[in-house]
Amino acid sequence: MARGFGYPDAYSHQVAAFEALERGQNLILTTPTASGKTGAFFPALFAALERDPYATALLVYPLVALAQDQRLKLLEFNALGGFNFPIAAFEGGVEARATFAQNPRIVTTTPDKLHWSLGLGVLHPFLEHLRMVVLDEAHTYRGGFGSEVSGLLRRLFALCSSLRSGELGRSEDSPRVVVSTATLGAPLEFARQLTGLDNFVEVSHSGAPTHGKSFYLATHGGQPRRFWDALVRSSLENDLKTLVFLRGRVKAVRLHADYRSSSFENQVHLYLSGAGGRAERLEKFRRARSGVMFATSALEAGVDIGDLDIVLLDGYPGNRMTFRQMVGRCGRRGAGLVLLLPATDADGEALPSDAFYSTPENFSELLTGPLERLPLEPFNPFIAPRHAALLVAEHRRTGGLTVPDVLSLFGHPPSSDSARWSLRGDGMGKFYTLERSRFEREGASAFKAALDSPSEHYARLEKHIGARTLLEGVPHEVVEWRKVGQDTALLLETVAFDPAEFTRGFARVKVKPLEMTPWTVRGDLAVRLGRGEVTRAYPGYGLFRRKSVRACRDCDLEPEAGKMGTRCEACGGVLEDKLRTQTVSKHYFDAPHVSAPFETGVLELGINAGPKVVDTLEQTLLKLIPLAVVCDPADLGVAARADRENYLFFFENFRGGLGIMAMVYEALPMLLQKALELCHKGCCKKGCYGCVARSSRGEGLDKLGAAAVLETWMGFKKDESP
């Protein structure tokens, strides 16, 4: 620490990490954001290379921008400590020979760059002497991407072992592995799944000094411009540095443009993935005494932006882990301030998860509740065989290497498919939403700045031909789907239509159970876990119109035409303005599009109750599952059995599955207990965002009935209260 950083002392977690690596253990480092995780593994890395003049180290980062940022720190540590090790980058368009023929001791790279390069002979001297592998910001390796990276790492460690003729993970000179990540649930399990290795020790308690943070739920009160004006002005007038996380590129660009054109031109900043000049913009913001940076979640993954006073989240980021990673950026030089501004839809109505965390009780749980586990499936039947085939090819390409036991590493025999594929896709092609005029000018290069990149299912529901959407208040319609290789451009044009109207595709989902566990039956609930085959059909779409009406807050009844007053005549509840959705028309395609069937993880839940209770439990569990497992709404699907509508299939929207349903099955007692608590909340009678509903009205829900069913699972008698 003294040589490389110039610090006379080290924090306790940095000492613990150094000692673990010196003992030859693998390390998972889960201390909070801005706790000095880099200082926890740099000293051990440089010490290992100093002891062995042939030793090398590989640092893997999920993003090129992050690798570039961290390489600057490596260079500074290297120079200040007088180590003078050759440090190189293997990223972007750099050729392998240009990097490794120079005999570097330390290399920074990304998983994507390593993926098709492990078999190249020019890497092998470096890999033969590899002593340390650092996987920084490892919490990004989840879901499909994480499962792919898990396959890549198994290939990497197997090849290193074979080049040294040692036993995988057991030779004394096997590389030590550092998994550095945001705080997450079940970290040791995650590290083992990601790497395929054991002998991990966790360092989670930070010895770095901390300053308090104040957390606030914010609202713009229907006047967003005044809100943003106040935020920018207050930050600059009080010499504060503020980071604003926004959900989409369009809003970030618009806000930045608005304030750059005003008197704040040199004091507002912008950070977007894929945008040019990011490093210069970050450095300018770091040096500034005060200012506001508008950014997307691309900045969440570990890029150092220095001291911050305020972090504002424009919408809940989807999981607690990311929320805490984002808010951990402020408060390093003094007390920090965190604002959560619930996101709204086109009608100004809060989105489901944002509305859920808008109540003080739920907001408090967001700050203090347990963290989610990360879904990862190293034995995915579509992913693992492809990596197994590459491992065999990489060993055979290097003469004299014995191919290790493929089945023990990947759980599947090698695939016969030799086609190249990306780690960041499912091999099915991607969808990109673009304005038609921009696509005609720029072609596929415009994909880097797409308005969004939906899954196929979401695209067929929301971006079908004829779909209407508002972009920053401007009406657009999807006019064409155009294939570009494996990918598809969803092209928009500006059109005139009633902003109260919108479209949504129809979908029919069929789930065929395959291998399933025996039923577990308790009270009025039955559950089983397994795998199923999912098929979707998209026959057409509907045109709908939003209409504002007066209705009862409790019973949802509308007063008779011409009747005035503030109270409902039926139940005495308060009358309030509510939005209704009316069907204007339905449109059917000449032939429905039927997606290719895919096998995935499923959990089947049988409910001995009527349709209102079934709907209530369906909405409640879809809301609660992300509390146990980090997943987006698009990762989950649900469908009723064709023959019995009180049986629900919850399934994963990924070929082969990601292990989400297995985690849900393990967490089911907690999830059902939480569901019972929400059903007993006294905020409403029929369900709302703050309890069981995923839609604003909670129409057709039965909280009391659902609570009664859940109580039978918990072992309560019909006439007992929990």
GUMI-268326 format. One record per residue (C-alpha): x, y, z. Coordinates in steps of 0.001 Angstrom, whole numbers, padded with zeros to 6 digits, always signed. Layout:
BEGIN
XYZ
...
# end
This chain:
BEGIN
+000000+000000+000000
+002812+002380+000883
+004758+001676-002316
+001918+001603-004845
-000602+004030-003378
+001579+006109-001063
-000726+005368+001892
+000956+004636+005223
-001893+002398+006410
-004413-000086+005045
-008025-000718+005990
-008828-003948+007806
-010619-005502+004811
-007616-004753+002596
-005356-006538+005078
-007731-009524+005262
-007856-009778+001454
-004049-009604+001168
-003576-012318+003791
-006124-014641+002140
-004424-014355-001247
-000989-014835+000316
-002289-018079+001890
-003205-019294-001590
-006962-018939-001187
-009406-017591-003733
-011188-014405-002664
-014670-012974-003054
-014678-009335-002037
-018102-007867-001274
-017382-004675+000647
-019570-001672-000280
-019063+000736-003144
-016163+003178-002638
-014631+001114+000215
-011260+000678-001513
-011688-002732-003143
-008895-001982-005622
-006512-001549-002694
-007579-004967-001442
-006110-006933-004370
-003501-004695-006079
-000841-005279-003359
-001152-009080-003472
-001158-009056-007273
+002039-007005-007548
+003690-008983-004715
+003046-012255-006566
+004587-010890-009776
+007561-009474-007908
+008350-012854-006314
+008194-014745-009620
+009830-013025-012622
+007722-015121-015040
+004344-014741-013295
+001476-012950-015079
-001911-011532-014061
-005167-011134-015985
-007809-008575-014986
-011208-009096-016602
-013791-006293-016720
-017331-006457-018131
-016997-003178-020076
-014178-001684-022130
-014701+001715-020465
-014254+000161-017033
-011121-001727-018144
-009642+001518-019454
-010459+003340-016220
-008893+000644-014050
-005803+000310-016266
-004939+003920-015422
-004900+002919-011736
-002667-000060-012533
-000225+002194-014365
-000142+004667-011456
+000438+001895-008891
+003105+000337-011120
+004990+003609-011545
+004720+004865-007962
+005798+001506-006558
+008742+001229-008941
+007619-002191-010187
+007946-001356-013891
+005950-004384-015070
+004820-004260-018720
+001035-003621-018681
-001048-004133-021823
-004677-003962-022953
-006449-006691-024893
-009716-004945-025736
-011782-003685-028632
-010062-004032-031995
-006599-004856-030588
-005009-007937-032184
-003802-010733-029880
-000290-010631-031338
-000006-006885-030709
-000752-007484-027017
+000894-010789-026111
+003931-010897-028405
+005406-008112-026236
+005462-010439-023184
+003284-008330-020848
+003106-009216-017167
-000348-007695-016591
-003198-007602-019109
-006631-005998-018855
-009382-007445-021026
-013093-008197-021367
-014869-011578-021539
-015917-010873-025125
-012286-010444-026222
-011092-013635-024516
-013982-015708-025846
-012568-016500-029305
-008888-015961-028412
-008022-018680-025873
-006958-021107-028578
-004414-018701-030091
-000859-019853-029444
+000425-016337-028826
-001588-016264-025539
-000236-019553-024203
+003088-018400-022673
+001123-015756-020764
-001520-018282-019632
+001062-020923-018682
+002466-018578-016035
-000830-017018-014973
-000811-016474-011201
-003819-014234-010594
-007180-013625-012274
-009305-010671-011147
-013004-010603-012050
-014040-007061-011189
-017675-005886-011014
-018605-009571-011100
-022236-008899-010159
-022732-007990-013839
-022089-011654-014689
-025626-012832-014092
-028416-014275-016181
-027577-015343-019715
-024386-013266-019919
-023183-014631-016586
-023859-018201-017667
-021809-017601-020819
-018947-016052-018824
-019053-019044-016475
-018429-021315-019480
-015574-019071-020658
-013906-019152-017210
-014079-022943-017054
-012291-023043-020408
-009694-020508-019237
-008808-022340-016018
-008774-025748-017740
-006397-024440-020417
-004078-022849-017839
-003966-026136-015927
-003283-028168-019061
-000492-025814-020159
+001163-026336-016754
+000256-030055-016772
-001378-029594-013396
-004699-030754-011967
-007465-028221-012494
-007666-025869-009530
-005304-027970-007389
-001709-027371-008432
+000213-025139-006056
+000849-022589-008774
-002764-022443-010023
-003903-018847-010433
-005558-017272-007441
-008959-015851-008330
-010373-012572-007017
-014104-012034-007484
-014789-008383-006690
-018433-007420-006614
-021165-005309-005104
-022774-006712-001997
-025101-009555-002974
-026973-012541-001571
-025161-015905-001205
-021757-014607-002436
-019766-017828-001897
-022304-019861-003857
-022166-017276-006651
-018354-017335-006817
-018281-021136-007058
-020950-021204-009757
-019293-018461-011779
-015776-019911-011757
-016286-023635-011167
-013643-023402-008406
-013640-023873-004629
-011385-022646-001832
-013057-019219-001696
-012988-016998+001356
-015299-013992+001657
-014218-010549+002853
-017348-008453+003351
-016827-006153+006331
-015296-002834+005315
-012818-001058+007541
-013044+002160+005531
-014514+005209+007274
-018101+005952+006340
-020317+008998+006486
-024025+008898+006982
-026530+009184+004171
-030005+010670+004221
-032610+008942+002054
-035677+010685+000688
-038612+009767-001510
-038957+012625-003994
-041831+013860-006131
-042089+016575-008740
-045764+017135-007921
-046752+017147-011571
-044204+019857-012395
-041075+018022-013600
-039435+021093-015138
-039530+022983-011851
-038108+019910-010092
-035119+019574-012440
-034511+023330-012383
-034400+023283-008582
-032049+020279-008526
-029548+021820-010948
-029643+025279-009379
-029324+023972-005810
-026390+021749-006734
-024465+024615-008318
-025366+027319-005811
-024290+025085-002898
-021110+023700-004544
-022484+020166-004667
-021693+017343-007078
-024810+015460-008155
-025171+012259-010165
-028567+011526-011747
-029289+007960-012879
-031942+007916-015618
-033698+004874-017041
-033281+005697-020713
-030867+007384-023096
-033528+009646-024582
-034340+011383-021301
-030669+011703-020325
-029823+013325-023660
-032827+015664-023491
-032106+016893-019954
-028440+017411-020755
-029313+019336-023921
-031864+021493-022068
-029356+022671-019485
-026369+022946-021814
-028363+025462-023845
-028916+027554-020729
-026472+029346-018452
-025316+025971-017036
-023443+024914-020200
-020125+024063-018535
-021616+022631-015364
-023816+019810-016655
-022372+016569-017982
-023579+013460-019823
-022520+009785-019674
-023957+007198-022072
-022764+003758-023133
-021459+003777-026690
-021075+007580-026780
-017795+009171-027796
-015680+011230-025435
-016800+009421-022277
-013353+009415-020681
-012947+013159-021238
-016408+013868-019846
-015738+011777-016747
-012417+013475-016118
-014015+016908-016489
-016699+015974-013953
-014099+014528-011550
-012124+017783-011609
-015169+020012-011193
-015925+021429-007769
-019660+021191-008420
-021973+020125-011202
-024623+017657-012332
-024016+014547-014429
-026940+012874-016226
-026169+009198-016786
-027739+005861-017600
-027029+002642-015711
-023885+002245-017865
-022134+004252-015131
-023296+001912-012368
-020649-000728-013004
-017730+000612-011042
-016318+003522-013069
-014671+005875-010574
-016186+009361-010666
-014735+010689-007436
-016571+012294-004542
-020310+012904-004792
-022714+014728-002527
-026044+013691-004068
-027292+010679-006020
-030748+010861-007573
-032407+007788-009078
-035095+008612-011621
-037001+005398-011029
-036320+002196-009091
-033477+000363-010916
-035118-003056-010678
-033337-004683-007727
-031934-003817-004330
-028392-004786-005239
-028204-002245-008072
-029984+000363-005934
-027379+000047-003183
-024542-000010-005715
-025792+003260-007177
-026430+005066-003892
-023093+003901-002489
-021360+006379-004779
-022166+009396-002602
-021066+010384+000874
-017324+009678+000735
-016191+013150+001797
-019131+013916+004046
-022775+013123+004618
-024502+012078+001412
-028010+012647+000128
-029991+010040-001839
-033245+010831-003641
-035541+008227-005217
-037950+009771-007716
-040583+007140-008614
-040870+006709-012382
-044207+007241-014105
-045848+006116-017329
-047156+008329-020142
-050198+009242-018025
-048145+010342-015036
-049042+007209-013076
-046283+005547-011047
-044923+002295-012445
-045650-000829-010338
-042297-001332-008586
-041821+002421-008135
-045255+002785-006576
-044576-000213-004315
-041476+001460-002864
-043247+004814-002568
-044755+003885+000789
-042561+004579+003858
-042758+000960+005055
-041713-000528+001720
-039065+002168+001169
-037510+001294+004521
-037368-002364+003464
-035585-001339+000257
-032823+000210+002382
-032476-002546+004974
-033985-005747+003537
-031924-008775+002480
-030177-008718-000875
-031184-010880-003790
-029290-013858-005177
-027889-013686-008701
-029282-016151-011262
-026609-018155-013015
-026808-021509-014797
-023372-022876-015759
-024980-026115-016993
-027530-024474-019284
-028189-027139-021980
-027867-024597-024816
-024849-022684-023497
-022647-025321-021843
-022277-027711-024848
-020945-024885-027033
-018260-024022-024466
-017459-027717-024100
-016863-027914-027858
-014584-024858-027763
-012602-026319-024857
-011950-029482-026901
-010942-027429-029961
-008630-025171-027908
-006801-028187-026468
-006497-030021-029774
-005225-026878-031453
-002330-026913-029014
-000497-030154-029702
+000164-032524-026832
-002509-031251-024417
-004830-033801-022859
-008489-032801-023038
-009971-032642-019494
-013217-034314-018453
-015799-032238-020322
-018836-033698-018544
-017519-032798-015086
-016873-029211-016196
-020028-028500-018220
-022513-031263-017417
-023077-031884-021143
-021132-033392-024047
-019672-031018-026652
-022013-029509-029235
-021544-030261-032926
-022473-026652-033779
-019275-024764-034691
-020918-021412-035493
-019502-018334-033753
-021706-016653-031171
-021701-013664-028834
-021537-013975-025045
-024133-011214-024735
-026975-012851-026637
-028928-016089-026768
-027916-016823-030351
-031377-015827-031560
-030600-012313-032798
-031478-008982-031213
-034169-006365-031780
-033432-002630-031997
-035983+000198-031967
-034954+003099-034226
-036415+006039-036067
-036658+005039-039702
-034888+008156-040974
-031831+007462-038812
-031667+003825-039857
-031841+004790-043542
-028889+007171-043010
-026676+005004-040813
-027762+001401-041327
-026774-001177-038705
-024291+001251-037102
-027345+003042-035656
-027958-000002-033428
-025379+001398-030971
-027721+004325-030232
-031031+002431-030421
-033964+003787-028419
-034238+000368-026804
-033362-003276-027444
-036369-005363-026390
-036650-009118-026196
-038553-010818-029001
-041565-011360-026734
-041712-007697-025687
-041160-006598-029297
-044136-008638-030490
-046324-007241-027707
-045281-003587-027777
-043385-002980-031046
-045382-004992-033592
-046116-003392-036975
-048860-000852-036326
-047851-000341-032684
-048290+003201-031366
-045893+004690-028864
-044943+008087-027424
-041294+009151-027489
-040824+012184-025269
-044460+013056-025905
-044206+012746-029719
-046525+010108-031298
-044743+007402-033308
-045872+004235-035043
-043897+001086-035875
-044079+000880-039662
-041626-001876-040539
-039588-004791-039204
-036400-005114-041241
-033958-008016-040900
-030253-007185-040720
-028424-010501-040563
-029656-012241-037403
-030918-008955-035953
-034116-006991-036574
-034615-003221-036829
-037997-002023-035521
-038533+001170-037506
-040636+004098-036280
-042144+007084-038036
-043853+010153-036614
-047631+009947-037037
-050655+011784-035697
-052911+009928-033265
-054809+010533-030054
-052235+010341-027194
-054904+008648-025071
-054807+005670-027455
-052265+002872-027377
-051777-000620-028763
-050772-003940-027277
-050174-007280-028918
-052065-010439-028018
-050137-013518-026911
-051181-017076-026194
-048710-019032-024085
-048645-022796-023726
-046403-024570-021221
-045868-028301-021483
-044363-029803-018306
-041420-032142-018908
-039310-033359-015987
-041015-032329-012729
-040485-033070-009035
-043292-034690-007019
-045983-032345-005747
-045607-030725-002334
-049118-030153-000956
-049902-028050+002099
-053387-026771+002760
-054913-025218-000357
-051601-024906-002224
-049553-027404-004210
-046184-026759-005811
-043620-028594-007924
-040414-027643-009743
-038960-028795-013018
-038510-028047-016678
-041069-027281-019322
-041474-026432-022983
-042837-022938-023702
-044544-021986-026960
-045971-018554-027757
-048370-017478-030485
-049054-013834-031430
-052330-013590-033385
-052695-009787-033537
-053088-006668-031433
-055664-004410-029856
-056192-000653-029975
-057122+000769-026566
-058022+004169-025148
-057417+005539-021667
-060357+007379-020127
-060532+009271-016846
-063605+008591-014687
-064829+009221-011141
-064986+005998-009131
-064886+004765-005564
-061456+004248-004047
-062654+001110-002210
-065272-000694-004303
-064316+000858-007668
-067949+001539-008629
-068726+004617-010716
-071628+006859-009620
-074694+006965-011804
-074648+009502-014624
-075470+012981-013378
-074920+012116-009701
-072626+014521-007810
-070878+014179-004480
-067625+013009-002929
-068801+009704-001411
-069824+006381-002949
-073524+005600-002422
-072797+001854-002334
-070102+001669+000360
-069426+005223+001530
-065881+005270+000157
-064205+008370-001261
-064726+009112-004970
-061542+009873-006896
-060305+010198-010479
-059280+006890-012016
-058076+005783-015414
-060066+003196-017333
-058868+001295-020379
-061426+000792-023131
-061037-001522-026099
-061443+000436-029339
-060753-002304-031881
-058963-005603-032410
-056722-006417-035356
-055622-009912-036387
-052742-010888-038644
-053349-013112-041662
-051522-015868-039783
-050378-015762-036155
-046655-015732-035543
-045666-018804-033525
-042331-018604-031753
-039955-021546-031708
-040615-023700-028606
-037918-023513-025961
-037158-025551-022870
-036685-023693-019607
-037120-023818-015833
-040710-023853-014543
-042484-023815-011200
-046088-024988-011147
-048440-023721-008437
-051849-025258-007869
-054345-023102-005945
-057543-024567-004513
-059562-021365-004951
-061541-019287-007421
-060201-017026-010196
-059979-013837-008088
-057749-015525-005515
-055657-017103-008280
-055199-013678-009910
-054270-012131-006562
-051580-014716-005837
-050256-014502-009399
-049804-010724-009215
-048367-010881-005696
-045744-013515-006522
-044688-011760-009734
-044131-008684-007605
-042221-010559-004876
-039994-012922-006876
-037493-010116-007693
-037018-009697-003925
-035376-013130-003838
-033627-013263-007225
-032165-010451-009333
-034323-010507-012457
-036165-008127-014723
-039905-008415-015453
-038930-009640-018921
-037076-012579-017323
-040320-014023-015940
-043438-015401-017537
-046648-016947-016249
-049355-019003-017907
-052340-021014-016719
-052721-024676-017599
-054970-025119-020603
-057202-027608-018774
-057152-026116-015241
-056956-022335-014853
-056255-022546-011119
-052847-024091-011917
-050165-021555-012838
-046820-022101-014545
-044166-019538-013588
-041321-019859-016078
-038032-018290-017174
-037883-016375-020459
-034530-017826-021466
-033673-020909-023465
-032465-023633-021147
-033218-021577-018049
-031050-019527-015697
-031782-021224-012398
-034327-018563-011383
-037163-020979-010657
-034885-023224-008580
-034004-020190-006443
-037686-019238-006220
-038515-022788-005091
-035907-022543-002306
-037199-019115-001267
-040891-020069-001489
-041529-020144+002302
-040206-016572+002572
-042114-015421-000511
-045428-016881+000681
-044923-015386+004149
-044300-011997+002554
-047372-012473+000343
-049472-013111+003442
-048164-009920+005047
-049114-007920+001932
-052591-009450+001879
-053071-008333+005492
-051946-004750+004845
-054717-002307+005647
-053926+000167+002877
-056941-000926+000793
-059592-003623+000430
-059168-004793-003148
-055436-004471-003751
-053185-001612-004825
-049599-000919-005809
-048601-000702-002151
-049647-004299-001471
-050613-007074-003891
-051513-005397-007206
-049259-005056-010247
-051794-002755-011949
-053024+000511-010487
-056637-000518-009992
-056299-003981-008498
-059510-004928-010307
-060731-008464-009716
-058442-009172-006749
-059381-010803-003460
-056920-010019-000674
-058882-011716+002086
-059432-014859+000035
-055764-015041-000886
-054789-014558+002764
-057046-017460+003747
-055349-019754+001208
-051875-018685+002347
-052797-019321+005956
-053567-022974+005126
-050037-023287+003698
-048622-021806+006907
-050511-024384+008937
-053213-022132+010357
-056710-023470+010684
-059507-021910+008665
-060841-019999+011697
-057447-018831+013005
-055537-015644+012368
-051768-015813+011919
# end
